[in-house]
Amino acid sequence: MTKPPKLFIIFGPSGAGKTTAGAVMAEKIKVEIFSTDKIRRTKPFRAKTHDYQKTGKFFPKTLRRQFYLKLMADGKKELLKGHNVILDATFSSAWMWQMAEKLAAQTRAQMIPMEIILEKISDATLKRRLENRLKQDQQAAQPQIYWAYKNRFQPYAQKHFVINNDGSRAKLRKQILEILNEIL
């Protein structure tokens, strides 16, 4: 009997390091990453998201729902082939988790939620990180999104791994590898 595919959910507030964590995981376990960041940059969404990105305003719920529907559809294709996948998104609302749970049930995948947190990082260090990210990627979320989101975010996953991204990339990598060694 074959093992069910694994559905890794990397979640947390904007700017916490979800994409970096996902890249570390993907490198280790050779798995595709699907992210709402990538989706909003695709041709069908660019025009819809441009003004929100430029001003740093939250996307409306209708647009976020479109992102998550696409995210789930992309992940489902791979899971049905028996491939493990990573979904990289904030997962900041209960309806987002319901979509992921439905996806796991439909594909018989084992869902593994992993929250990326920033616990003791100074505001000045975080501000530098966010500004550097924006310099490297003009389409990245504006820093003010993180500050607004920070007070709004709450995890909905009951049981999940927590990865602290206060330190270096090497420390982040170490935590991820320890978790992967435990579950793979």
PAMARKE-437648 format. One record per residue (C-alpha): x, y, z. Coordinates in steps of 0.001 Angstrom, whole numbers, padded with zeros to 6 digits, always signed. Layout:
// residues N
XYZ ...
***
This chain:
// residues 184
+000000+000000+000000 +001382+003406-000933 +001706+006176+001600 -000724+009073+001269 +000804+012270-000112 +001736+014988+002335 +000089+018395+002176 +002445+020834+003889 +000707+024066+004858 +003217+026828+005572 +001309+029661+007180 +001827+032820+009181 +001686+036571+008876 +002907+038469+005865 +006669+038964+006061 +007311+036142+008560 +009395+034092+006132 +006944+031537+004747 +008467+031595+001270 +011989+031211+002632 +010871+028281+004804 +009095+026727+001836 +012223+027022-000302 +014286+025253+002364 +011722+022442+002551 +011385+022121-001219 +015148+021863-001571 +015300+019074+001004 +012328+016964-000082 +012098+017904-003789 +008510+019089-003760 +006647+021828-005608 +005570+024977-003791 +002271+026653-004575 +001834+030125-003126 -000691+032911-003145 +002210+035299-003852 +002900+033480-007134 -000790+033347-007974 -001372+037070-007528 +001497+037725-009957 +000015+035636-012755 -001555+037371-015724 -005188+036763-014657 -004566+038498-011298 -001971+041242-011970 -004461+043903-013004 -006778+043036-010099 -004004+043255-007491 -001879+046147-008764 -003573+048995-006876 -003716+047023-003634 -000035+046106-003917 +001016+049652-004675 -000883+051184-001751 -000278+048380+000730 -003986+047780+001327 -005428+044357+002110 -006947+042444-000757 -010742+042197-000450 -012194+038863+000630 -013552+038129-002858 -010061+038419-004340 -008452+036412-001530 -011047+033689-002113 -010011+033563-005794 -006346+033197-004754 -007184+030308-002427 -009422+028552-004951 -006529+028630-007439 -004065+027542-004719 -006234+024534-003841 -006783+023600-007506 -003039+023697-008228 -002218+021638-005141 -004983+019141-005886 -003540+018286-009315 -000239+017227-007758 -001740+015495-004727 -003941+013364-006972 -000769+012218-008749 +000516+011083-005346 +003029+013941-005062 +003687+015855-001870 +003017+019604-002063 +003655+022759-000104 +001003+025464+000129 +002523+028818+001125 -000079+031364+002245 -001226+033238+005317 -004219+030979+006061 -005536+033751+008296 -009248+032923+008199 -011259+029878+009126 -012627+029532+005576 -009059+029205+004250 -008441+026282+006617 -011727+024700+005606 -010550+024754+001992 -007266+023057+002968 -009051+020430+005067 -011406+019699+002177 -008421+019374-000174 -006704+016936+002199 -009903+014859+002470 -010497+014828-001302 -006947+013690-002030 -006462+011531+001087 -003393+013620+001861 -001834+013939+005289 -002066+017621+006204 +000989+018984+008037 +000529+022618+009136 +003695+024581+009894 +003402+028087+011347 +006229+030548+010750 +006475+033050+013585 +008508+036071+014539 +008707+036137+018296 +011526+038310+019593 +012776+040095+016499 +013092+043862+016936 +010862+046146+014915 +013968+047763+013386 +015333+044388+012212 +011957+043387+010838 +011619+046707+009040 +015032+046158+007394 +014020+042631+006336 +010788+043855+004793 +012488+046749+003016 +015208+044435+001673 +012564+042023+000438 +010847+044855-001408 +014177+045952-002964 +014779+042404-004219 +011202+041932-005368 +009235+044985-006482 +006037+042938-006372 +006451+041895-002734 +003883+043082-000209 +004496+046559+001144 +005972+046685+004678 +002837+048368+006055 +000899+045174+005236 +002974+043317+007825 +002353+045921+010539 -001401+045921+009936 -001532+042152+009590 +000524+041482+012705 -002362+042578+014921 -004955+040696+012869 -003377+037283+012412 -004312+034253+014497 -003591+030639+013678 -006585+028413+013062 -004732+025107+012907 -005244+023303+016201 -002203+021053+016079 +000779+022308+014131 +004527+022753+014092 +005888+026182+015024 +009038+027494+013376 +010637+030625+014790 +012220+032836+012124 +013840+035387+014449 +017372+034248+013617 +019465+033434+010609 +018551+031342+007580 +020803+028614+009023 +018704+028502+012224 +015511+028401+010179 +016926+025563+008073 +017933+023606+011204 +014401+023799+012632 +012826+022722+009349 +015206+019792+008908 +014491+018607+012454 +010754+018618+011731 +011185+016868+008392 +013366+014196+010003 +010610+013630+012554 +007767+013243+010059 +009380+011685+006988 
***
